[in-house]
């Protein structure tokens, strides 16, 4: 090959290499461009997904979806998903308050209730999945159904919300802590639920006017259920012994059993506690005194039969040997300190309007609103006006349909401040005041003395039977449409 040909071949080789490099660069640029487009597309997709997630979160937290679905409906009233969320949360809070520290033994509060099986739920409850969410739904649905039925009947009977009612509802909705009333529930939802409640309570309170329980009915019921109301008090002591202490413990039991009355027994027992250097003797003695009825006790059948057949100040001593060691055992002494007799202690009749600190935002707000309402009441201090204010403002569902009345209340059955005010010896019929408690503030109204304690208990039983029968008979006339699917939009995590 000539030199000229070699140069030409070398030049062509260089050109090919340059072309290959150029093609390689073009491919790299193309790949970069494609990758860039892909990254841009991916980023755009992520943005879209993020926006969608935010929108979904906003929709979920705002309750838009659940608010647009009707769960319960009558001719003129309805409960949508957000309102149902309010009622479910209310049921959950009641359950949580009732079981308190034991709540976690039933369910896991931090987890979605829709994922937790409930042994008490059935296919008919809630969504039919037999979870704790369904269980709470069932309780909430029962309450909500009664409310809209009562509202429907209120409308048919010309009962409506007054200006005072609407003012109270606006105040309560404005002060409500939304974090405590349900997922996706806003203030308008709270107001809608309160409107149902207040109107329903106004109607139901009219049903109680003609419900009465006579003295004859109480006496007849008592004669048929004496075992549930005749209270017997007995004193109970148990001592463990070893071979070294058996004689001393036996002597204690014999000395106590020889007591001729209750005071003598308590005095002797107090002396034993003192010799044992007990820290709080009075508290220790409380654990030795028991009051039981024949049908309400935790005793064995033979002990119950003996107690209720024994004479006053009779005693019974039981000795139980340790199955593994004959030198160890226990002495148990039962001493009948009173004959079976009904509890005739005094009771009181008291009305109240509760301004719950948690509902009214804070203790300060609750007190401020309570005093404002109290000023209104003092301008018209009648039971009728008090009842109206109860329906509009009270946070206590247990007394609202009775005009805030707690009848035949036993001493120490109410919170301390309420009890002290009600059982004050200087208390007179018609007395009113504002008192505070662990719940918030109460406008209280003293109605007078109640029935003897056992008669008050029977009165409550008979009254409730009549009330439930009457309410059920009337509300059964109202039909309610139910849309189970609306429950699916409600968040189950509380």
Secondary structure, DSSP 8 states (H G I E B T S, - for coil): --HHHHHHHHHHHHHHHHHHHHHHHHHHHHHHHHHHHHHHHHHHHHHHHHHHHHHHHHHHHHTHHHHTSEEEE-SS-EEEHHHHHHHHHHHHHHHHHHHGGGGGGT--TTS-GGGSB-TT--TTSTTSS-BHHHHHHHHHHHHHHHHHHHHHHHHHTT----HHHHHHHHHHHHH--GGGS-TT--HHHHHHHHHHHHHHHHHHHHHTTT----HHHHHHHHHH-HHHHEEEEEEEEEEEE-TTTHHHHHHHHHHHHT-SSHHHHHHHHHHHHHHTT-S-HHHHHHTTEEEEBTTB-SS-HHHHHHHHHS-TT-EEEEEEEETTEEEEEEEEEEEE-S--EE----EEEEEEEEEETTTSSSHHHHHHHHHHHHHHHHTT--HHHHHHHHHHH---TTTGGGTTEEEEEETTSS-HHHHHHHT-TT--TT-EEEEE-SSEEEEEEEEEE---HHHHHHHHHHHHHHHHHHHHHHHTTS--EE-GGGGGGS----
